[in-house]
């Protein structure tokens, strides 16, 4: 690449990084356009110039940047939604844990039972990537006929830790006694 100078009336304007296919022939600039020869392209036209390749690369880079931005945004949205569903699942399980051993004086709630069972059924879909949670879930399912409370509490503690719920001062006794 060479540096040329285009003479415009009295001023001299250096043209840096011009491609070799452009050669200054000299003349005058009138109203922003090159008149009387000015710069002549001795190549095969725009499609064979470096500018075409540069423009093509810019278009490809723009498409790639847009694609990556959309992909990253959708990925973040998916992760946020999964996190929200995980928290709702754990809160539904904690809120309706009394369904396993309903108090004698309260009537059975069909809605609470449906919410509890729905949240239990969602555990494999929402927490299937955690080996410890799935082990506690399988243990809980195996204990459903017997004493399922201790298995449920172990599962709830692990789920709350996984979704980062503030269970710091919640004890097993707090979870064993459900209010009705």
Phi, psi and omega in degrees: 000139180238168180249126180243169178234131177255122181273122178238107184047262183255333185280152172243124182247117179286137177254106182261149175059036175281146178286156183294341182285347177256130178231130178287133178253345178087156176149202185248155175254127182233118178057036175082359179247153180276124182241150175064045174101308178037258178244130181241133178272115180264013180269201182264023180103183184296322183294342180250015183260165178293331180296323178297315180293322178295317178295320178297317179294323178295319179295315179297318179296323178294315178298319179295317179296318179295315180300314181294323179294317179294317180298315180295321178295318178293323179296316179295321178296318179296315180296322178295317180293320177296319177298319178296317179294324178296315180297318179297320179299312181294318180295320177296321179293316180293318183293327185247024182295338180292348180297330179296315179230081183293143176299149185296324185278348183262150177279151178288134180258121179292322181294317180295319178297317180295320179294317180296313181292323177297317178294320177297319180290338179276345183304312180298325181288325184268333184237020183295347180271359181248115183296319181294318178297316181292327176294316178293325178295316178295322177296318178300315180297325180287339182264007185299324180283330183263224180274094184272349183297313182295323177292322178294319180295319177298319178295315181297319179297318180292320179295317180296322178292322181295320182266004175064044173279149183285079180258020186302319184251012178275125181259171177298324180294325177297324182276334181289323183263109179264138178274142179239000000 
